[in-house]
Amino acid sequence: MSRVTNPKQFGSSMSAHDILGSVEMAPNKDLHEASRSAWESGLGGDIKKNWVTQPLTIWHEGERARLADGHHRLAVAHDIDPARPLPVRHQYRD
């Protein structure tokens, strides 16, 4: 799977599938564990009912893009509907 290296290719909304194929996850973040804990905490049910309303944050540094915030929301959204768009906020570092 290729990574998106041009930040202009990112939009203000992206599907969970596209996010997972385009950005790096923090090394200490496990998608399956994030999903499990989100469902146990009740966040999964809230997302299933209302979808994701708070944007996920993607940090761009040079040609790298990393999910900085929203691992649990991304995991649950991927469980429910990996093709449905999620709100995304982009932050850039030089």
N, C-alpha and C positions, 0 to 999 in steps of 0.2 A: 504494500500500500504506500503510495507516495504522499509526502507531506506537502502542504501548501506553503511555499516559501515567499510568495509575494503577498504582503499584507493587504494589498488592494483587492485580492481575491476573496477576502472575508467580508461578510455583510453584517448587518445589525441583527439578523436572525439566521440561525443555521440548525439543521437537524442534528440529533444526537449522533446519528450514523456519520454525518460529515465531520462533526467535531472530533469524534474518535479517530477518524482517518486523516485528520489534518493537523492536530496539535499533539504535543508531548504531554504526558501526564507526569505529575511530580513523582519522583521515585518512590516515595513513601505512601502513595495513594493506590489502593487496589479497588478496581471498579466493583468486583463482586462483594467485597466487604462493605464498600460504601452503600451498595444496594441493600444488602442485608440489614445494616444498621438503620438505614433510612426507613425501610418498611417496619422495623421493630419500633422505631420512635414515633410512628404515625405520620411522618413526612410523606411517605409513599401514598397513603390514603388521601392526604391533602392535595398532592400533585395529581393523583388520578381524578379527583373531583374538580379542581380548579386550574389544572395544568401549571406550568412554571411561569411565575410572574416576575420574579427577581432575576435580572440578567446574570448570566455566567460571565466571569471575567477571564479574558485571554490576554496574556502579556506577550508582546512582540519585542524581540530583542535581536536586531539584525535580521537574519533569515529564519530565526527560530520563533516558534509560537508555542506557548505553554498554558495549559488551563491553570489559572491561579486561584480561582474561587468557583465553587459550584459542583464539586465532584459528586456529592450526594444527589443533587437535583439532576445532574446528567445521567447518573446510574439509573435512577427511577424512570426518567423520561425514556431512556433506552429500553427499559423493561416494558413500558406501556406502549410506546409507539416510536420506534427509532427514526421514522421519516418525518415526524411532525416538527416544525420549526420551534426553536427555543430562542428567547431573547439573549443577545450577546453584547457585552461591552468590551471594547478593545482599548488596551493601554499600551503605549509605546515607550520603549527605553532606547536611548542611543548607545 
